[in-house]
């Protein structure tokens, strides 16, 4: 093992990914690329629909 990643680091990585525009993010010690992919896809579609329905400022 190279280093121990603390749980808070996963929270910070998730927040950083959301800030730069990722619509769906799962971050944790046992998360893999396909982890809950269906749920993340649905979340991204819903987020896109909400953004499209919001009036432009």
C-alpha distance matrix in Angstrom:
0.0 3.8 5.7 7.5 10.3 13.6 16.2 18.6 16.7 17.2 20.9 21.3 20.0 22.4 25.2 24.7 24.9 28.1 29.6 29.5 31.1 28.8 31.0 28.3 24.8 22.3 19.1 16.5 13.1 14.8 17.2 17.9 20.7 23.4 22.5 25.9 27.3 30.8 30.6 29.2 32.0 34.6 33.4 33.6 37.1 38.3 37.1 38.9 42.0 42.1 41.8 44.5 46.8 46.5 49.3 48.4 48.8
3.8 0.0 3.8 7.2 9.5 13.0 16.0 17.8 15.4 16.4 20.0 19.7 18.4 21.3 23.8 22.8 23.3 26.7 27.8 27.5 29.5 27.6 30.1 27.8 24.2 22.2 18.8 16.8 14.0 16.2 18.0 18.7 21.1 24.1 23.4 26.8 27.8 31.5 31.1 29.3 32.0 34.8 33.3 33.2 36.8 38.0 36.5 38.1 41.4 41.4 40.7 43.5 45.9 45.3 47.9 46.9 47.0
5.7 3.8 0.0 3.8 6.3 9.5 12.8 14.4 12.3 13.8 17.2 17.0 16.3 19.2 21.4 20.8 21.7 24.8 25.8 26.0 28.1 26.3 28.7 26.4 22.7 20.6 17.0 14.9 12.3 15.2 17.1 18.5 21.1 24.0 22.8 25.9 27.2 30.7 30.0 28.2 31.1 33.6 31.8 31.9 35.6 36.5 34.8 36.7 40.0 39.6 39.0 42.1 44.2 43.5 46.1 45.1 45.1
7.5 7.2 3.8 0.0 3.8 6.3 9.5 11.6 10.3 11.7 14.8 15.2 15.0 17.6 19.8 19.8 20.8 23.5 24.8 25.5 27.4 25.4 27.4 24.9 21.2 18.7 15.1 12.5 10.0 13.2 15.5 17.5 20.4 23.0 21.3 24.1 25.8 29.1 28.0 26.5 29.7 31.8 29.9 30.4 34.1 34.7 33.2 35.4 38.4 37.9 37.6 40.7 42.7 41.9 44.6 43.9 43.9
10.3 9.5 6.3 3.8 0.0 3.8 6.6 8.3 6.6 7.9 11.1 11.5 11.3 13.8 16.0 16.2 17.2 19.8 21.1 22.0 23.8 21.9 23.8 21.4 17.7 15.4 11.7 9.6 7.9 11.6 13.2 15.5 18.1 20.8 18.9 21.5 23.1 26.3 25.0 23.3 26.5 28.6 26.5 27.0 30.7 31.2 29.5 31.8 34.8 34.2 33.8 37.0 38.9 38.1 40.8 40.2 40.2
13.6 13.0 9.5 6.3 3.8 0.0 3.8 5.5 5.6 7.3 9.4 10.4 11.4 13.4 15.1 15.9 17.5 19.4 20.7 22.2 23.9 22.2 23.8 21.5 17.8 15.5 11.9 9.7 9.0 12.8 14.4 17.3 19.9 22.2 19.8 21.9 23.8 26.7 24.9 23.4 26.9 28.5 26.1 26.9 30.6 30.6 28.9 31.5 34.3 33.3 33.2 36.6 38.1 37.1 39.9 39.4 39.2
16.2 16.0 12.8 9.5 6.6 3.8 0.0 3.8 5.4 5.4 6.8 9.0 10.2 11.2 13.0 14.7 15.9 17.3 19.0 20.8 22.1 20.2 21.3 18.7 15.2 12.8 9.5 7.4 7.9 11.3 12.5 15.9 18.4 20.3 17.5 19.0 21.2 23.9 21.8 20.4 24.1 25.4 22.9 24.1 27.7 27.4 25.9 28.7 31.3 30.3 30.4 33.8 35.2 34.3 37.2 37.0 37.0
18.6 17.8 14.4 11.6 8.3 5.5 3.8 0.0 3.8 5.4 5.0 6.3 8.7 9.9 10.7 12.4 14.4 15.5 16.6 18.7 20.4 19.1 20.4 18.4 15.0 13.4 10.3 9.5 10.9 14.4 14.8 18.0 19.9 22.0 19.4 20.7 22.5 25.0 22.6 20.9 24.4 25.6 22.7 23.6 27.3 26.9 24.9 27.7 30.3 28.9 28.8 32.3 33.7 32.4 35.1 34.7 34.4
16.7 15.4 12.3 10.3 6.6 5.6 5.4 3.8 0.0 3.8 5.4 5.0 6.1 8.6 9.9 10.4 12.3 14.3 15.2 16.7 18.7 17.3 19.3 17.4 13.9 12.6 9.1 8.9 10.0 13.6 13.6 16.3 18.0 20.6 18.5 20.2 21.5 24.4 22.4 20.3 23.6 25.3 22.5 22.9 26.7 26.7 24.6 26.9 29.9 28.9 28.4 31.8 33.5 32.3 34.9 34.2 34.0
17.2 16.4 13.8 11.7 7.9 7.3 5.4 5.4 3.8 0.0 3.8 5.4 5.1 6.2 8.7 9.8 10.6 12.4 14.3 15.7 16.9 15.0 16.5 14.2 10.6 8.9 5.4 5.5 7.6 10.7 10.2 13.0 14.7 17.0 14.8 16.4 17.7 20.6 18.7 16.7 20.0 21.7 19.2 19.7 23.5 23.6 21.8 24.2 27.2 26.3 26.1 29.4 31.1 30.3 33.1 32.7 32.8
20.9 20.0 17.2 14.8 11.1 9.4 6.8 5.0 5.4 3.8 0.0 3.8 5.5 5.2 6.3 8.7 10.0 10.8 12.4 14.6 15.7 14.3 15.4 13.5 10.3 9.3 6.9 7.9 10.8 13.5 12.7 15.6 16.8 18.7 16.3 17.1 18.4 20.8 18.4 16.3 19.8 20.9 17.9 18.6 22.3 21.9 19.9 22.6 25.3 24.1 23.9 27.4 28.8 27.7 30.5 30.2 30.2
21.3 19.7 17.0 15.2 11.5 10.4 9.0 6.3 5.0 5.4 3.8 0.0 3.8 5.4 5.1 6.1 8.6 9.9 10.5 12.5 14.5 13.7 15.6 14.5 11.4 11.5 9.0 10.6 13.0 16.0 14.9 17.3 18.1 20.5 18.6 19.6 20.4 23.0 20.7 18.2 21.2 22.7 19.5 19.6 23.3 23.1 20.6 22.9 25.9 24.6 23.9 27.4 29.0 27.6 30.1 29.3 29.0
20.0 18.4 16.3 15.0 11.3 11.4 10.2 8.7 6.1 5.1 5.5 3.8 0.0 3.8 5.5 5.1 6.2 8.7 9.8 10.9 12.6 11.4 13.7 12.4 9.2 9.4 7.0 9.3 11.7 14.3 12.6 14.4 14.8 17.6 16.2 17.5 17.9 20.7 19.0 16.1 18.9 20.9 18.1 17.7 21.5 22.0 19.5 21.5 24.7 23.9 23.1 26.3 28.4 27.3 29.8 29.0 29.0
22.4 21.3 19.2 17.6 13.8 13.4 11.2 9.9 8.6 6.2 5.2 5.4 3.8 0.0 3.8 5.5 5.2 6.3 8.7 10.2 10.9 9.2 10.7 9.1 6.0 6.8 5.7 8.8 12.1 14.0 11.8 13.8 13.8 15.9 14.2 14.9 15.3 17.8 15.7 12.9 15.8 17.4 14.5 14.4 18.2 18.4 16.1 18.3 21.4 20.6 20.1 23.3 25.2 24.3 27.1 26.6 26.9
25.2 23.8 21.4 19.8 16.0 15.1 13.0 10.7 9.9 8.7 6.3 5.1 5.5 3.8 0.0 3.8 5.5 5.1 6.1 8.8 10.0 9.6 11.1 10.7 8.6 10.1 9.4 12.3 15.5 17.6 15.6 17.5 17.4 19.4 17.8 17.9 18.2 20.3 17.9 15.0 17.7 18.9 15.5 15.2 18.9 18.5 15.7 18.0 21.0 19.6 18.8 22.3 23.9 22.5 25.1 24.4 24.3
24.7 22.8 20.8 19.8 16.2 15.9 14.7 12.4 10.4 9.8 8.7 6.1 5.1 5.5 3.8 0.0 3.8 5.4 5.1 6.5 8.9 9.0 11.7 11.8 9.8 11.8 10.8 13.8 16.6 18.8 16.6 17.9 17.4 19.9 18.9 19.6 19.3 21.7 19.8 16.5 18.8 20.5 17.4 16.3 19.9 20.2 17.2 18.8 22.1 21.0 19.6 22.8 25.0 23.5 25.7 24.5 24.3
24.9 23.3 21.7 20.8 17.2 17.5 15.9 14.4 12.3 10.6 10.0 8.6 6.2 5.2 5.5 3.8 0.0 3.8 5.5 5.4 6.5 5.6 8.6 8.7 7.1 9.7 9.6 13.1 16.0 17.5 14.8 15.5 14.4 16.8 16.2 16.8 16.0 18.5 16.9 13.4 15.4 17.4 14.6 13.2 16.9 17.6 14.8 16.1 19.7 19.1 17.8 20.7 23.2 22.2 24.7 23.6 24.0
28.1 26.7 24.8 23.5 19.8 19.4 17.3 15.5 14.3 12.4 10.8 9.9 8.7 6.3 5.1 5.4 3.8 0.0 3.8 5.5 5.2 4.9 6.6 7.5 7.1 10.3 11.1 14.7 18.1 19.4 16.5 17.5 16.3 18.0 17.1 16.9 16.1 17.9 15.9 12.5 14.3 15.6 12.4 11.1 14.7 14.8 11.7 13.4 16.7 15.7 14.5 17.7 19.9 18.8 21.3 20.5 20.9
29.6 27.8 25.8 24.8 21.1 20.7 19.0 16.6 15.2 14.3 12.4 10.5 9.8 8.7 6.1 5.1 5.5 3.8 0.0 3.8 5.5 7.4 9.5 11.2 10.8 13.8 14.1 17.5 20.7 22.4 19.7 20.7 19.5 21.5 20.8 20.7 19.8 21.6 19.6 16.2 17.7 19.0 15.7 14.1 17.3 17.3 13.9 15.1 18.3 17.0 15.1 18.4 20.5 18.8 20.8 19.5 19.3
29.5 27.5 26.0 25.5 22.0 22.2 20.8 18.7 16.7 15.7 14.6 12.5 10.9 10.2 8.8 6.5 5.4 5.5 3.8 0.0 3.8 6.2 9.3 11.4 11.3 14.6 15.0 18.5 21.4 22.9 19.9 20.3 18.5 20.8 20.7 20.9 19.5 21.4 20.1 16.4 17.4 19.2 16.4 14.1 17.2 17.9 14.6 14.9 18.5 17.9 15.6 18.3 21.0 19.7 21.4 19.7 19.9
31.1 29.5 28.1 27.4 23.8 23.9 22.1 20.4 18.7 16.9 15.7 14.5 12.6 10.9 10.0 8.9 6.5 5.2 5.5 3.8 0.0 3.8 6.1 9.0 10.0 13.7 15.0 18.8 21.9 22.8 19.5 19.7 17.5 19.2 19.3 19.0 17.2 18.7 17.4 13.8 14.3 15.9 13.3 10.6 13.5 14.4 11.1 11.2 14.9 14.6 12.4 15.0 17.8 16.9 19.0 17.6 18.4
28.8 27.6 26.3 25.4 21.9 22.2 20.2 19.1 17.3 15.0 14.3 13.7 11.4 9.2 9.6 9.0 5.6 4.9 7.4 6.2 3.8 0.0 3.8 5.7 6.7 10.4 12.2 15.9 19.0 19.5 16.1 16.1 13.9 15.4 15.5 15.3 13.5 15.3 14.1 10.4 11.2 13.3 10.9 8.4 11.8 13.2 10.5 11.1 14.8 15.0 13.6 16.1 18.8 18.5 21.1 20.2 21.4
31.0 30.1 28.7 27.4 23.8 23.8 21.3 20.4 19.3 16.5 15.4 15.6 13.7 10.7 11.1 11.7 8.6 6.6 9.5 9.3 6.1 3.8 0.0 3.8 6.8 10.4 13.1 16.7 20.1 20.1 16.6 16.8 14.6 15.2 15.0 13.8 12.1 13.0 11.5 8.0 8.5 9.9 7.3 4.9 8.3 9.4 7.0 8.1 11.5 11.8 11.1 13.6 16.0 16.2 19.2 18.9 20.5
28.3 27.8 26.4 24.9 21.4 21.5 18.7 18.4 17.4 14.2 13.5 14.5 12.4 9.1 10.7 11.8 8.7 7.5 11.2 11.4 9.0 5.7 3.8 0.0 3.8 6.9 10.1 13.5 16.9 16.6 13.1 13.5 11.8 12.1 11.4 10.3 9.0 10.4 8.7 5.1 7.0 8.8 6.3 5.5 9.3 10.3 8.9 10.8 13.7 14.1 14.2 16.6 18.7 19.1 22.3 22.4 23.9
24.8 24.2 22.7 21.2 17.7 17.8 15.2 15.0 13.9 10.6 10.3 11.4 9.2 6.0 8.6 9.8 7.1 7.1 10.8 11.3 10.0 6.7 6.8 3.8 0.0 3.8 6.4 10.0 13.3 13.5 10.2 11.2 10.2 11.3 10.1 10.0 9.6 11.9 10.2 7.0 9.9 11.8 9.4 9.3 13.1 13.8 12.3 14.4 17.4 17.4 17.4 20.1 22.1 22.2 25.3 25.2 26.3
22.3 22.2 20.6 18.7 15.4 15.5 12.8 13.4 12.6 8.9 9.3 11.5 9.4 6.8 10.1 11.8 9.7 10.3 13.8 14.6 13.7 10.4 10.4 6.9 3.8 0.0 3.8 6.7 10.1 10.0 6.9 8.8 9.0 10.0 7.7 8.2 9.2 11.8 10.0 7.9 11.4 13.2 11.2 12.1 15.6 16.2 15.3 17.6 20.3 20.3 20.7 23.4 25.2 25.3 28.6 28.7 29.8
19.1 18.8 17.0 15.1 11.7 11.9 9.5 10.3 9.1 5.4 6.9 9.0 7.0 5.7 9.4 10.8 9.6 11.1 14.1 15.0 15.0 12.2 13.1 10.1 6.4 3.8 0.0 3.8 7.2 8.4 6.3 8.8 10.1 11.9 9.7 11.1 12.4 15.3 13.7 11.7 15.0 16.9 14.9 15.5 19.1 19.7 18.4 20.7 23.5 23.3 23.4 26.3 28.2 28.0 31.1 30.9 31.6
16.5 16.8 14.9 12.5 9.6 9.7 7.4 9.5 8.9 5.5 7.9 10.6 9.3 8.8 12.3 13.8 13.1 14.7 17.5 18.5 18.8 15.9 16.7 13.5 10.0 6.7 3.8 0.0 3.8 5.6 5.3 8.8 11.3 12.9 10.2 12.2 14.2 17.1 15.6 14.3 17.7 19.5 17.7 18.8 22.3 22.7 21.7 24.2 26.8 26.6 26.9 29.9 31.6 31.4 34.6 34.5 35.2
13.1 14.0 12.3 10.0 7.9 9.0 7.9 10.9 10.0 7.6 10.8 13.0 11.7 12.1 15.5 16.6 16.0 18.1 20.7 21.4 21.9 19.0 20.1 16.9 13.3 10.1 7.2 3.8 0.0 3.8 5.8 8.8 12.1 13.9 11.5 14.1 16.2 19.3 18.3 17.2 20.5 22.5 21.1 22.1 25.5 26.1 25.3 27.6 30.3 30.2 30.5 33.4 35.2 35.1 38.2 38.1 38.8
14.8 16.2 15.2 13.2 11.6 12.8 11.3 14.4 13.6 10.7 13.5 16.0 14.3 14.0 17.6 18.8 17.5 19.4 22.4 22.9 22.8 19.5 20.1 16.6 13.5 10.0 8.4 5.6 3.8 0.0 3.8 6.5 10.2 11.2 8.8 11.7 14.0 17.0 16.5 15.9 19.0 21.0 20.2 21.3 24.5 25.4 25.0 27.2 29.8 30.0 30.6 33.2 35.0 35.3 38.6 38.7 39.7
17.2 18.0 17.1 15.5 13.2 14.4 12.5 14.8 13.6 10.2 12.7 14.9 12.6 11.8 15.6 16.6 14.8 16.5 19.7 19.9 19.5 16.1 16.6 13.1 10.2 6.9 6.3 5.3 5.8 3.8 0.0 3.8 6.9 8.1 5.8 8.8 10.6 13.9 13.4 12.4 15.4 17.7 16.9 17.8 20.9 22.0 21.7 23.7 26.3 26.7 27.2 29.7 31.6 32.0 35.3 35.3 36.5
17.9 18.7 18.5 17.5 15.5 17.3 15.9 18.0 16.3 13.0 15.6 17.3 14.4 13.8 17.5 17.9 15.5 17.5 20.7 20.3 19.7 16.1 16.8 13.5 11.2 8.8 8.8 8.8 8.8 6.5 3.8 0.0 3.8 5.6 5.2 8.9 9.5 13.1 13.7 12.5 14.7 17.6 17.4 17.7 20.6 22.3 22.1 23.6 26.3 27.3 27.6 29.6 31.9 32.6 35.8 35.7 37.1
20.7 21.1 21.1 20.4 18.1 19.9 18.4 19.9 18.0 14.7 16.8 18.1 14.8 13.8 17.4 17.4 14.4 16.3 19.5 18.5 17.5 13.9 14.6 11.8 10.2 9.0 10.1 11.3 12.1 10.2 6.9 3.8 0.0 3.8 5.6 8.7 7.7 11.4 12.6 10.8 12.3 15.6 15.7 15.3 18.0 20.2 20.1 21.0 23.8 25.2 25.3 27.0 29.5 30.4 33.5 33.2 34.9
23.4 24.1 24.0 23.0 20.8 22.2 20.3 22.0 20.6 17.0 18.7 20.5 17.6 15.9 19.4 19.9 16.8 18.0 21.5 20.8 19.2 15.4 15.2 12.1 11.3 10.0 11.9 12.9 13.9 11.2 8.1 5.6 3.8 0.0 3.8 6.1 5.1 8.5 10.3 9.6 10.7 13.7 14.5 14.7 16.9 19.1 19.6 20.6 23.0 24.6 25.1 26.7 28.9 30.2 33.5 33.6 35.5
22.5 23.4 22.8 21.3 18.9 19.8 17.5 19.4 18.5 14.8 16.3 18.6 16.2 14.2 17.8 18.9 16.2 17.1 20.8 20.7 19.3 15.5 15.0 11.4 10.1 7.7 9.7 10.2 11.5 8.8 5.8 5.2 5.6 3.8 0.0 3.8 5.4 8.5 8.9 8.7 11.0 13.3 13.6 14.6 17.1 18.5 19.0 20.7 22.9 24.0 24.9 26.8 28.7 29.8 33.2 33.6 35.3
25.9 26.8 25.9 24.1 21.5 21.9 19.0 20.7 20.2 16.4 17.1 19.6 17.5 14.9 17.9 19.6 16.8 16.9 20.7 20.9 19.0 15.3 13.8 10.3 10.0 8.2 11.1 12.2 14.1 11.7 8.8 8.9 8.7 6.1 3.8 0.0 3.8 5.5 5.4 6.3 8.7 10.2 10.7 12.4 14.5 15.6 16.6 18.5 20.2 21.3 22.7 24.5 26.1 27.3 30.9 31.6 33.5
27.3 27.8 27.2 25.8 23.1 23.8 21.2 22.5 21.5 17.7 18.4 20.4 17.9 15.3 18.2 19.3 16.0 16.1 19.8 19.5 17.2 13.5 12.1 9.0 9.6 9.2 12.4 14.2 16.2 14.0 10.6 9.5 7.7 5.1 5.4 3.8 0.0 3.8 5.5 5.1 6.0 8.6 9.7 10.4 12.3 14.2 15.2 16.4 18.3 20.0 21.0 22.4 24.4 25.8 29.3 29.8 31.9
30.8 31.5 30.7 29.1 26.3 26.7 23.9 25.0 24.4 20.6 20.8 23.0 20.7 17.8 20.3 21.7 18.5 17.9 21.6 21.4 18.7 15.3 13.0 10.4 11.9 11.8 15.3 17.1 19.3 17.0 13.9 13.1 11.4 8.5 8.5 5.5 3.8 0.0 3.8 5.5 5.1 6.3 8.6 9.9 10.7 12.4 14.2 15.4 16.7 18.5 20.1 21.2 22.7 24.6 28.1 29.1 31.5
30.6 31.1 30.0 28.0 25.0 24.9 21.8 22.6 22.4 18.7 18.4 20.7 19.0 15.7 17.9 19.8 16.9 15.9 19.6 20.1 17.4 14.1 11.5 8.7 10.2 10.0 13.7 15.6 18.3 16.5 13.4 13.7 12.6 10.3 8.9 5.4 5.5 3.8 0.0 3.8 5.4 5.2 6.2 8.7 10.0 10.6 12.2 14.3 15.4 16.6 18.4 20.0 21.2 22.7 26.4 27.5 29.6
29.2 29.3 28.2 26.5 23.3 23.4 20.4 20.9 20.3 16.7 16.3 18.2 16.1 12.9 15.0 16.5 13.4 12.5 16.2 16.4 13.8 10.4 8.0 5.1 7.0 7.9 11.7 14.3 17.2 15.9 12.4 12.5 10.8 9.6 8.7 6.3 5.1 5.5 3.8 0.0 3.8 5.4 5.0 6.1 8.7 9.9 10.4 12.2 14.2 15.3 16.4 18.3 20.0 21.2 24.7 25.3 27.3
32.0 32.0 31.1 29.7 26.5 26.9 24.1 24.4 23.6 20.0 19.8 21.2 18.9 15.8 17.7 18.8 15.4 14.3 17.7 17.4 14.3 11.2 8.5 7.0 9.9 11.4 15.0 17.7 20.5 19.0 15.4 14.7 12.3 10.7 11.0 8.7 6.0 5.1 5.4 3.8 0.0 3.8 5.4 5.1 6.3 8.7 9.9 10.6 12.4 14.4 15.4 16.5 18.5 20.2 23.6 24.2 26.7
34.6 34.8 33.6 31.8 28.6 28.5 25.4 25.6 25.3 21.7 20.9 22.7 20.9 17.4 18.9 20.5 17.4 15.6 19.0 19.2 15.9 13.3 9.9 8.8 11.8 13.2 16.9 19.5 22.5 21.0 17.7 17.6 15.6 13.7 13.3 10.2 8.6 6.3 5.2 5.4 3.8 0.0 3.8 5.4 5.1 6.2 8.6 9.9 10.6 12.4 14.3 15.3 16.6 18.5 22.1 23.3 25.8
33.4 33.3 31.8 29.9 26.5 26.1 22.9 22.7 22.5 19.2 17.9 19.5 18.1 14.5 15.5 17.4 14.6 12.4 15.7 16.4 13.3 10.9 7.3 6.3 9.4 11.2 14.9 17.7 21.1 20.2 16.9 17.4 15.7 14.5 13.6 10.7 9.7 8.6 6.2 5.0 5.4 3.8 0.0 3.8 5.5 5.2 6.1 8.6 9.9 10.6 12.3 14.2 15.4 16.7 20.3 21.4 23.5
33.6 33.2 31.9 30.4 27.0 26.9 24.1 23.6 22.9 19.7 18.6 19.6 17.7 14.4 15.2 16.3 13.2 11.1 14.1 14.1 10.6 8.4 4.9 5.5 9.3 12.1 15.5 18.8 22.1 21.3 17.8 17.7 15.3 14.7 14.6 12.4 10.4 9.9 8.7 6.1 5.1 5.4 3.8 0.0 3.8 5.5 5.1 6.1 8.6 9.9 10.5 12.2 14.3 15.5 18.8 19.4 21.6
37.1 36.8 35.6 34.1 30.7 30.6 27.7 27.3 26.7 23.5 22.3 23.3 21.5 18.2 18.9 19.9 16.9 14.7 17.3 17.2 13.5 11.8 8.3 9.3 13.1 15.6 19.1 22.3 25.5 24.5 20.9 20.6 18.0 16.9 17.1 14.5 12.3 10.7 10.0 8.7 6.3 5.1 5.5 3.8 0.0 3.8 5.4 5.1 6.2 8.7 9.9 10.5 12.3 14.4 17.7 18.7 21.4
38.3 38.0 36.5 34.7 31.2 30.6 27.4 26.9 26.7 23.6 21.9 23.1 22.0 18.4 18.5 20.2 17.6 14.8 17.3 17.9 14.4 13.2 9.4 10.3 13.8 16.2 19.7 22.7 26.1 25.4 22.0 22.3 20.2 19.1 18.5 15.6 14.2 12.4 10.6 9.9 8.7 6.2 5.2 5.5 3.8 0.0 3.8 5.4 5.1 6.2 8.6 9.8 10.6 12.4 16.1 17.6 20.2
37.1 36.5 34.8 33.2 29.5 28.9 25.9 24.9 24.6 21.8 19.9 20.6 19.5 16.1 15.7 17.2 14.8 11.7 13.9 14.6 11.1 10.5 7.0 8.9 12.3 15.3 18.4 21.7 25.3 25.0 21.7 22.1 20.1 19.6 19.0 16.6 15.2 14.2 12.2 10.4 9.9 8.6 6.1 5.1 5.4 3.8 0.0 3.8 5.4 5.2 6.2 8.6 10.0 10.7 14.3 15.3 17.5
38.9 38.1 36.7 35.4 31.8 31.5 28.7 27.7 26.9 24.2 22.6 22.9 21.5 18.3 18.0 18.8 16.1 13.4 15.1 14.9 11.2 11.1 8.1 10.8 14.4 17.6 20.7 24.2 27.6 27.2 23.7 23.6 21.0 20.6 20.7 18.5 16.4 15.4 14.3 12.2 10.6 9.9 8.6 6.1 5.1 5.4 3.8 0.0 3.8 5.5 5.1 6.1 8.6 10.0 13.1 13.7 16.4
42.0 41.4 40.0 38.4 34.8 34.3 31.3 30.3 29.9 27.2 25.3 25.9 24.7 21.4 21.0 22.1 19.7 16.7 18.3 18.5 14.9 14.8 11.5 13.7 17.4 20.3 23.5 26.8 30.3 29.8 26.3 26.3 23.8 23.0 22.9 20.2 18.3 16.7 15.4 14.2 12.4 10.6 9.9 8.6 6.2 5.1 5.4 3.8 0.0 3.8 5.4 5.1 6.2 8.7 11.9 13.5 16.5
42.1 41.4 39.6 37.9 34.2 33.3 30.3 28.9 28.9 26.3 24.1 24.6 23.9 20.6 19.6 21.0 19.1 15.7 17.0 17.9 14.6 15.0 11.8 14.1 17.4 20.3 23.3 26.6 30.2 30.0 26.7 27.3 25.2 24.6 24.0 21.3 20.0 18.5 16.6 15.3 14.4 12.4 10.6 9.9 8.7 6.2 5.2 5.5 3.8 0.0 3.8 5.5 5.2 6.2 10.0 11.9 14.4
41.8 40.7 39.0 37.6 33.8 33.2 30.4 28.8 28.4 26.1 23.9 23.9 23.1 20.1 18.8 19.6 17.8 14.5 15.1 15.6 12.4 13.6 11.1 14.2 17.4 20.7 23.4 26.9 30.5 30.6 27.2 27.6 25.3 25.1 24.9 22.7 21.0 20.1 18.4 16.4 15.4 14.3 12.3 10.5 9.9 8.6 6.2 5.1 5.4 3.8 0.0 3.8 5.5 5.2 8.3 9.1 11.6
44.5 43.5 42.1 40.7 37.0 36.6 33.8 32.3 31.8 29.4 27.4 27.4 26.3 23.3 22.3 22.8 20.7 17.7 18.4 18.3 15.0 16.1 13.6 16.6 20.1 23.4 26.3 29.9 33.4 33.2 29.7 29.6 27.0 26.7 26.8 24.5 22.4 21.2 20.0 18.3 16.5 15.3 14.2 12.2 10.5 9.8 8.6 6.1 5.1 5.5 3.8 0.0 3.8 5.6 7.8 8.8 12.2
46.8 45.9 44.2 42.7 38.9 38.1 35.2 33.7 33.5 31.1 28.8 29.0 28.4 25.2 23.9 25.0 23.2 19.9 20.5 21.0 17.8 18.8 16.0 18.7 22.1 25.2 28.2 31.6 35.2 35.0 31.6 31.9 29.5 28.9 28.7 26.1 24.4 22.7 21.2 20.0 18.5 16.6 15.4 14.3 12.3 10.6 10.0 8.6 6.2 5.2 5.5 3.8 0.0 3.8 6.4 9.0 12.2
46.5 45.3 43.5 41.9 38.1 37.1 34.3 32.4 32.3 30.3 27.7 27.6 27.3 24.3 22.5 23.5 22.2 18.8 18.8 19.7 16.9 18.5 16.2 19.1 22.2 25.3 28.0 31.4 35.1 35.3 32.0 32.6 30.4 30.2 29.8 27.3 25.8 24.6 22.7 21.2 20.2 18.5 16.7 15.5 14.4 12.4 10.7 10.0 8.7 6.2 5.2 5.6 3.8 0.0 3.8 6.4 8.9
49.3 47.9 46.1 44.6 40.8 39.9 37.2 35.1 34.9 33.1 30.5 30.1 29.8 27.1 25.1 25.7 24.7 21.3 20.8 21.4 19.0 21.1 19.2 22.3 25.3 28.6 31.1 34.6 38.2 38.6 35.3 35.8 33.5 33.5 33.2 30.9 29.3 28.1 26.4 24.7 23.6 22.1 20.3 18.8 17.7 16.1 14.3 13.1 11.9 10.0 8.3 7.8 6.4 3.8 0.0 3.8 6.4
48.4 46.9 45.1 43.9 40.2 39.4 37.0 34.7 34.2 32.7 30.2 29.3 29.0 26.6 24.4 24.5 23.6 20.5 19.5 19.7 17.6 20.2 18.9 22.4 25.2 28.7 30.9 34.5 38.1 38.7 35.3 35.7 33.2 33.6 33.6 31.6 29.8 29.1 27.5 25.3 24.2 23.3 21.4 19.4 18.7 17.6 15.3 13.7 13.5 11.9 9.1 8.8 9.0 6.4 3.8 0.0 3.8
48.8 47.0 45.1 43.9 40.2 39.2 37.0 34.4 34.0 32.8 30.2 29.0 29.0 26.9 24.3 24.3 24.0 20.9 19.3 19.9 18.4 21.4 20.5 23.9 26.3 29.8 31.6 35.2 38.8 39.7 36.5 37.1 34.9 35.5 35.3 33.5 31.9 31.5 29.6 27.3 26.7 25.8 23.5 21.6 21.4 20.2 17.5 16.4 16.5 14.4 11.6 12.2 12.2 8.9 6.4 3.8 0.0
